[in-house]
Amino acid sequence: MRTLLEQKHKYNRTICPISYCHKEGLEEVVEKLPDAGTYIRFRHNDGTEHGWGVYNSISDLGKAINIKYNPKRMHCPKCGKIGIINSWRPKEKEPWIVKYYIRHGKITYGEGNYRKQDRCMIEEQIHRDLVLKRLNRYISPSPVVNITLKVKPVILKPRKYVRRHRVNCPRCHKRGRLDRAPVSSKTPEIKRFYIDHKRVNKQINRCYMRQGEETELAERIWSR
């Protein structure tokens, strides 16, 4: 059986390979599956689609990558908290459809001390791409074939200095400059606001904004 690298150049068929379909459309590689497979999707011109899983060999079919439980942690793209990435399959007959959620812990409430898991369901495609990159299952979309675009040359200009807003810190009540920076190098799209104060003994003195009212206030000031 051929490997995925040998089949990579065949994922540009314009006729659906399903035996009872044979509609025209476009085939694309979506993402890697948890069980060492690859999710292939064929979009028809009428808006419908078909999907299936592709594996390198028969032995890889239904075999998990890691037998031991090895959880991955990351900052949640929805709430910003650190949690463990989990996955589940909503349909047994379609195992190539995998959904993800991030589990933060358990919440205790009520008179009987009832505990409920605090989790965030990953539904938006932007958040899903960040989770797939953390799990090393992300596949960049294939470029469009047989399309030529006339692009004008771009002249790069030197970056201008952007004056940051000077505000009163809601945490320490000191004057400082409002700025934002990525939470981590692995997720540069997720940024967090902070207020930069004067350095103490040549050390950085910052107050990071917490999720909630402080972050909303910083976003309103930043959008001015």
C-alpha positions as CSV (number, residue, x, y, z in Angstrom):
1,M,0.0,0.0,0.0
2,R,1.3,3.4,-0.9
3,T,2.3,5.9,1.7
4,L,0.7,9.3,2.1
5,L,3.8,11.0,0.7
6,E,3.4,9.1,-2.6
7,Q,-0.3,9.9,-2.7
8,K,0.2,13.6,-2.0
9,H,0.1,14.7,-5.6
10,K,-3.1,12.8,-6.3
11,Y,-5.2,14.9,-3.9
12,N,-6.4,17.2,-6.7
13,R,-9.1,15.2,-8.3
14,T,-12.1,17.0,-9.7
15,I,-14.5,14.0,-9.7
16,C,-15.7,12.5,-6.5
17,P,-14.1,9.0,-6.1
18,I,-17.2,7.6,-4.2
19,S,-18.7,4.8,-6.3
20,Y,-22.3,6.1,-6.1
21,C,-21.5,9.8,-6.5
22,H,-19.1,10.9,-9.3
23,K,-20.0,14.6,-8.9
24,E,-17.6,17.4,-9.9
25,G,-15.8,19.4,-7.2
26,L,-12.5,19.8,-5.5
27,E,-10.6,17.4,-3.2
28,E,-8.5,18.7,-0.3
29,V,-6.5,17.4,2.7
30,V,-8.0,18.7,5.9
31,E,-6.0,17.5,9.0
32,K,-4.3,14.6,10.7
33,L,-6.4,12.2,12.8
34,P,-5.5,11.0,16.3
35,D,-5.1,7.4,15.1
36,A,-2.3,8.1,12.6
37,G,-4.7,8.8,9.7
38,T,-5.5,11.7,7.5
39,Y,-8.9,13.3,6.9
40,I,-9.7,13.8,3.2
41,R,-12.7,15.9,2.1
42,F,-14.3,16.3,-1.3
43,R,-16.5,19.4,-1.8
44,H,-19.0,19.2,-4.6
45,N,-20.0,22.2,-6.8
46,D,-23.6,22.0,-5.4
47,G,-22.4,22.6,-1.8
48,T,-22.5,19.0,-0.5
49,E,-19.4,17.1,0.5
50,H,-18.0,13.6,1.2
51,G,-15.3,12.7,3.7
52,W,-13.1,9.7,4.5
53,G,-9.9,8.7,6.3
54,V,-6.7,7.6,4.7
55,Y,-4.0,5.5,6.4
56,N,-0.4,4.5,5.4
57,S,-1.1,0.8,6.0
58,I,-3.7,-1.6,7.2
59,S,-1.9,-2.0,10.5
60,D,-2.4,1.8,11.2
61,L,-6.1,1.5,10.8
62,G,-7.7,2.1,14.2
63,K,-4.3,2.1,16.0
64,A,-3.6,5.0,18.4
65,I,-0.4,7.0,18.1
66,N,0.4,7.0,21.9
67,I,-0.8,4.0,23.9
68,K,0.0,5.8,27.2
69,Y,-2.1,8.8,28.2
70,N,0.1,11.8,27.3
71,P,-2.0,15.0,27.7
72,K,-1.1,18.2,26.0
73,R,-1.6,21.6,27.8
74,M,-2.1,24.9,26.2
75,H,-3.7,28.4,26.8
76,C,-7.4,28.1,25.8
77,P,-8.0,30.3,22.7
78,K,-11.5,31.1,24.1
79,C,-10.9,32.1,27.7
80,G,-7.1,32.3,28.0
81,K,-6.8,29.7,30.8
82,I,-4.5,26.7,30.8
83,G,-6.1,23.4,30.2
84,I,-5.7,19.9,28.8
85,I,-6.7,19.1,25.2
86,N,-9.3,16.4,24.8
87,S,-11.0,14.9,21.7
88,W,-14.1,12.9,21.0
89,R,-15.9,11.5,17.9
90,P,-19.6,12.4,17.8
91,K,-20.5,9.8,15.1
92,E,-19.5,6.2,15.2
93,K,-20.1,5.6,11.5
94,E,-17.9,8.6,10.6
95,P,-14.7,8.2,12.7
96,W,-12.8,10.8,10.7
97,I,-14.9,13.6,12.2
98,V,-13.1,14.6,15.4
99,K,-14.1,17.4,17.8
100,Y,-11.9,19.0,20.4
101,Y,-12.4,20.7,23.8
102,I,-10.1,22.0,26.5
103,R,-10.7,20.8,30.1
104,H,-9.7,23.3,32.8
105,G,-10.8,21.4,35.9
106,K,-13.9,21.0,38.1
107,I,-16.1,23.5,39.6
108,T,-17.8,22.9,43.0
109,Y,-21.1,24.6,43.7
110,G,-24.4,24.0,45.4
111,E,-25.2,22.7,48.9
112,G,-24.3,19.2,48.1
113,N,-20.9,20.2,46.8
114,Y,-21.8,19.1,43.3
115,R,-18.7,19.1,41.0
116,K,-18.9,19.9,37.3
117,Q,-16.1,19.9,34.7
118,D,-15.1,23.4,33.5
119,R,-14.5,23.0,29.7
120,C,-14.5,25.1,26.6
121,M,-15.7,23.5,23.3
122,I,-13.6,24.3,20.3
123,E,-16.0,25.3,17.5
124,E,-14.5,28.1,15.5
125,Q,-12.0,27.2,12.8
126,I,-9.4,29.7,14.0
127,H,-9.4,28.2,17.5
128,R,-9.3,24.7,16.0
129,D,-6.2,25.5,13.9
130,L,-4.4,26.6,17.1
131,V,-5.3,23.3,18.8
132,L,-4.1,21.2,15.8
133,K,-0.8,23.1,15.7
134,R,-0.3,22.3,19.4
135,L,-0.9,18.6,18.7
136,N,1.2,18.6,15.5
137,R,-1.8,17.6,13.4
138,Y,-2.3,20.8,11.4
139,I,-2.0,20.6,7.6
140,S,-1.8,23.9,5.8
141,P,-4.4,24.3,3.0
142,S,-3.1,23.3,-0.4
143,P,-2.5,26.2,-2.9
144,V,-5.0,26.7,-5.7
145,V,-3.9,25.2,-9.0
146,N,-4.2,26.7,-12.5
147,I,-4.8,30.3,-11.3
148,T,-2.4,33.1,-12.2
149,L,-2.7,36.4,-10.4
150,K,-1.0,39.7,-11.3
151,V,0.5,41.1,-8.1
152,K,2.0,44.5,-7.9
153,P,5.4,44.8,-6.2
154,V,5.1,45.7,-2.5
155,I,7.5,48.4,-1.2
156,L,8.3,47.9,2.5
157,K,8.3,51.1,4.5
158,P,10.1,51.6,7.8
159,R,7.8,50.9,10.8
160,K,6.6,54.1,12.5
161,Y,6.7,54.4,16.2
162,V,3.2,53.9,17.7
163,R,2.6,56.0,20.8
164,R,1.2,53.9,23.5
165,H,-1.6,55.0,25.8
166,R,-0.7,56.3,29.3
167,V,-3.3,55.1,31.8
168,N,-3.8,54.5,35.5
169,C,-3.3,50.8,36.3
170,P,-6.4,49.3,37.9
171,R,-4.3,46.9,39.9
172,C,-1.6,49.0,41.5
173,H,-3.1,52.4,40.7
174,K,0.2,53.7,39.2
175,R,0.7,55.5,35.9
176,G,2.0,53.4,33.0
177,R,1.9,52.6,29.3
178,L,-0.7,50.2,28.0
179,D,0.6,47.5,25.6
180,R,0.0,43.9,24.6
181,A,2.1,40.9,23.9
182,P,1.6,37.2,22.9
183,V,0.9,34.8,25.7
184,S,3.5,32.3,24.4
185,S,5.6,31.8,21.3
186,K,3.6,28.7,20.3
187,T,0.4,30.8,20.1
188,P,1.3,34.3,18.8
189,E,-2.3,35.0,17.8
190,I,-3.4,35.1,21.4
191,K,-2.3,38.4,23.0
192,R,-2.6,39.7,26.5
193,F,-2.7,43.3,27.7
194,Y,-0.3,44.7,30.3
195,I,0.7,48.1,31.7
196,D,4.4,48.9,31.7
197,H,5.7,50.9,34.6
198,K,9.1,52.4,35.3
199,R,11.8,49.9,35.9
200,V,12.9,49.2,39.5
201,N,16.6,48.4,39.9
202,K,16.8,47.9,36.0
203,Q,14.2,45.2,36.1
204,I,10.9,45.1,34.2
205,N,7.9,46.2,36.2
206,R,4.6,45.2,34.6
207,C,1.0,44.5,35.7
208,Y,-0.8,42.0,33.4
209,M,-4.6,42.5,32.9
210,R,-6.8,39.7,34.1
211,Q,-9.7,38.3,32.1
212,G,-12.9,40.2,32.6
213,E,-13.4,43.8,33.3
214,E,-9.7,44.7,33.2
215,T,-9.3,43.2,29.7
216,E,-12.5,44.8,28.4
217,L,-11.4,48.2,29.7
218,A,-8.0,47.7,28.0
219,E,-9.6,46.8,24.7
220,R,-11.7,50.0,24.8
221,I,-8.7,52.1,25.4
222,W,-6.6,50.3,22.8
223,S,-9.3,50.8,20.1
224,R,-9.2,54.6,20.4
